[in-house]
Amino acid sequence: MATTDRQATTLALAHALSAAERGLAVIPLSRTKLPALRSPHREDPEPRGPACHGECGRFGHGVYDASTDPRRIRELFAAAPWATGYGIACGLHPHHLIGIDLDTKSTTDSSAALRELALRHLFTIPETVVVLTPSGGRHLWLSGPPHVVVPNSASRLAPGIDVRGAGGYLVGPGSRTEHGVYSTAPGTAHLAPAPCPPTLLRLLTPPRHTRHPTPSSTGRHGQGLIQFVLAAHEGQRNTRLFWAACRAYENGFGPDLAPALVEAAIRTGLTEREARSTIASAARMTGQRP
């Protein structure tokens, strides 16, 4: 077992150094996927000022220890000979990495939720680095602009989708954990993190102010959505209905417009059951009760 651990540590260090060559700042991780080095301040009295993020000069500050300097990375791993993996800090220059974590432990199909989100907001996930987790999940690597801070979140974007942003980290490919090894999906290892689609980036950043819904009638906007559904050709019917229903629920008149949307969808060739199912899906995606 000790030999196996030493081999895992050696491999993790090699992978970490390779990631650093690509501009990715790394830290050593334990088999539990947590930072391998414990805080040097764990026995300190309750701090009166801001928490230390490495200003003390010692290791053990989690993602704040992350570095692309080969010498420092070797020192980090030397201080944590039990490390079997490495974490990649998000939000740092030059990639400003954003991680989209598609979980498999959720009862919701997170991959389907992401596709539905992309359909609803009309964006496409670009070809990018994909890391496969031992549990069958996937991490999508995206690059953000330097002036935007993407926070970490769990299931805020959609059920089963976690986001790793500033102050967070992703388990790097080649890491060995209690549940297995992380690996790069075939055909993506040579890629650089692709730029995050602007629409998705807006969804990942918290709103600057709280938007309070105001009473609204269907009016001209509602009629426009109905015409949008009626203009659907074969192969577009569900997509257009879903998009229109999302807009209606987001603007506060989804329940009022739903019967007219169902009628319009039937006229395009969908069955009533298909139409109601699509509208109910749109309601769920917008956080409403169908």
N, C-alpha and C positions, 0 to 999 in steps of 0.2 A: 504493500500500500504506500509506504514512504517513497519507494522508487517511482511509483506511478504518479504520486503528487509532485515529485521533483520534475518529472517529465512534463507534467501539465503546466507547472510554473515556467519551465524553460520555453515551452511552446507559447504560452500566454505572453511572455516577454517578447518573443520573436514577433508575434502578431501585433503587439502593441507598438513596437518599434517601426514595423511596416506601416501601421496606421499613421504614426507620427510623421513619417516621410511624406504622407499625403496631406499634411497640414491639420491632422486631427489630434487634439489634445487628449491624453489618456491618463487613467489612474488604475492601480491594481484592484481587482475584486476577489472576494472569497467565493467559495462554492455556493453561498447563499445569494450571490449577486449583489451583496452589499460591499461598500468600500472595505478593503482588507485591513486598513490601518485605523485603529480606534483613535478617538479624539484625545489629544494630549491634555485637554481641559476637563475631562470627565470627572476628576476629583476636585476641581477648583470650586471655590464658593460661588454662589449665584452672581454672575457678572452684573455690574452696575451700568456699564456702557454697552456699546455695540458688540455683538459676538465677533470673535476672532475668525478671520477667513484666511489665516496663514501669515498674518503680520508678525506672529511670534517667531517665525523661522523654522518651526518644527512641522513634521508630517502629521497627517491625521485629520485634515480638514475637508475630507470628502472630495467633491468635485472641484473645490478651490485649489486642490493640489495638482490638478490636471496640467500636463505640459506636453510640448512637442520636442523638448530638448532631450536627445538620447541619453546624455549623462544623468540628467535628473530622473528620467524614467528608470534607468538602471538602479539608481539609488532608492527609488520608491519600491521597486521589486525586491531589492536586497533587504529592505526593512520589513518586507512582508513575504518571507519565503514560503508561506502557506497559500499565497495567491494562486488561483488556477484560471483566472480570467482577467479581463480588463474592461473598463468603462470608457466610453467616448463622450466627452463633455459637449453639451449642445449650446448653441447660441454664441460660440466664440469665432473670432476671425480665423481663417478667411472664409469658411463655408457658412458660418452662422447656422449650424445644423439644426434641423427640426425633425423630430422622429414621430412618425405616425404608427402607433402600436395597435395592431389588429389582434385583439385578444381572442382566445378560444375558450376561456373559462366562463365567458358570459353566455347566458341562454339565448342571446341574440347573435345572428350570423353577422359578425363585424365587417366582413368583406362585402356582404350584400348591403349592409348599412352604409358603407362608404360609397358603393356604386349608386345607391339611391340618393345619397347626399349630392354626389356629382351630377346626377341627372336633374335633381331639383334645382341646383344652383348653376347648372350649365357650365361646368368646368371638367377638364380631363386630367387624370393623374398621369404625369409624364413618365417616360421610361427612366428608371433610376435604380439606385442600389436597393436591393431587398435582402434582408437578413431573416433566415428561418430560425425559429425558436424550437427548443426540444419538445414543447407541448403542441406544436403544430401551428403556432401563431406566426405573424410576419411583422417585421419592422420596415417601414418605408422611410428612406432617407431623403429629405428635401433640403434645399438651401434657401435661406431667407435673406432679405436685404439687411444691411448693417444698421439701419436706423429704426428697425422694428423689433420690439421685444416680444417674443411669443412665450406666454407663461405655460407651466406644466398644468395639465388637467386630466381628470379621469372621467370618461363617459359624458363630458360636457358637449363634445362635438356630436356624438351619437352613441347609443348604447354599445358597450364593448370596444370603443375606440378611445385609447388614451393618447395623450400628446406629451412629448418630451421637448421642453424648450429651455429657456435660460435658467440656469441653476440645476438642471437635470442632466441625466446621462443615459446612454444606450449601451447595452451589453454588446461588446464587439465580437465579430465573427471569429471563431477559433477558440472562444472562451469555453471552458468546461465548468458546468454547474452540477448541483445535486441531481438534476433531472436530465442531463445530457449536454451535448455540444451545440453551440450556436454556429451556423454556417451561412455562407452567402448563397443566394439562389443562383442556379445555373444561368450564365449569360449576363450577370449583373456585376460581377466582381470588378470588372475593368472600368465600370462607369463612375463618373463623379456624381455627387448628389445633385439632382436636377432642381432648377429654380421652382419654388413653390408657386402654383398658380395664384394670381392676385386675388381671385374670388375666394379661394380656400384660405389664403392668408388673412383676409378680412374676418373670416369665420373663426380663425384661431386666436385672434387678438380680442381682448375684452372691449366692449363698447365704451366710448368716452363718457357717455351719459346714459341714464336709464330712460328707455322709451316707454311711455305709458300709453296704452291703447286708448283711442278715442272712439266714440260711437260713429259708426259709418253705415251708410246704406249701400246697397249693391250699385246703384246708379250706372253711370256710363262705364266705370271700370269693370263692373260685373258683366255688362253686356259685351265688353271687349273680350273678356275671358271666354264667354260662351262662343263668340264668333271664332276665337282662336281654336277652340275644340272642334267646331263644325268644319273648319278648313283642313282638318287632318286627313291625310291620305293613308292608304293601307300601310301598316308598318309604323305609323306615327301616332295612332289613336291613343294607346295607353300612355305614351310619353307626353303628348300634349294635354291629355286629361289630368295626369298627375301634376304637371307643371302648373296648370291653371288652378287646380284645387289647392296646391300649396300657396299660391299667391292669394287666393281668396281667404284661406285660414289665417295667413300672416296679416292680412288687412282687416281681420275682425268680422268678415261676413261669410265665412265658410259654411256654417250651418244653413244660412238663408239661401245661399246660391247652390247648395248641393243638389236639390231636386232638379234645377234647371241644367246643371252640369250633367247629371245622369241622363236626362232627356236628350241633350245634345250628343252625348256619347253613343246612345242607342241609335240615333239618326246616322252616325258615322259607321255603324256596323258592330259595335260592341254589344254584348248582352247586358241586361240590367245587373246581373250578379257581378260581371267583370267590372262594370262602371262603379258600383258601390264599393267593391273591394279596393279599387284603385284610390277612390276618394278617402276611404277609411285609412289607407296607408299614408296618404298625404296628411291627414289629420294627426296621425301618430307622429310623423316626422316633424311636424311643426309644434308638437307638444300640446295638441288639443284632443278633446274627446270626440270621436266621430259621432 
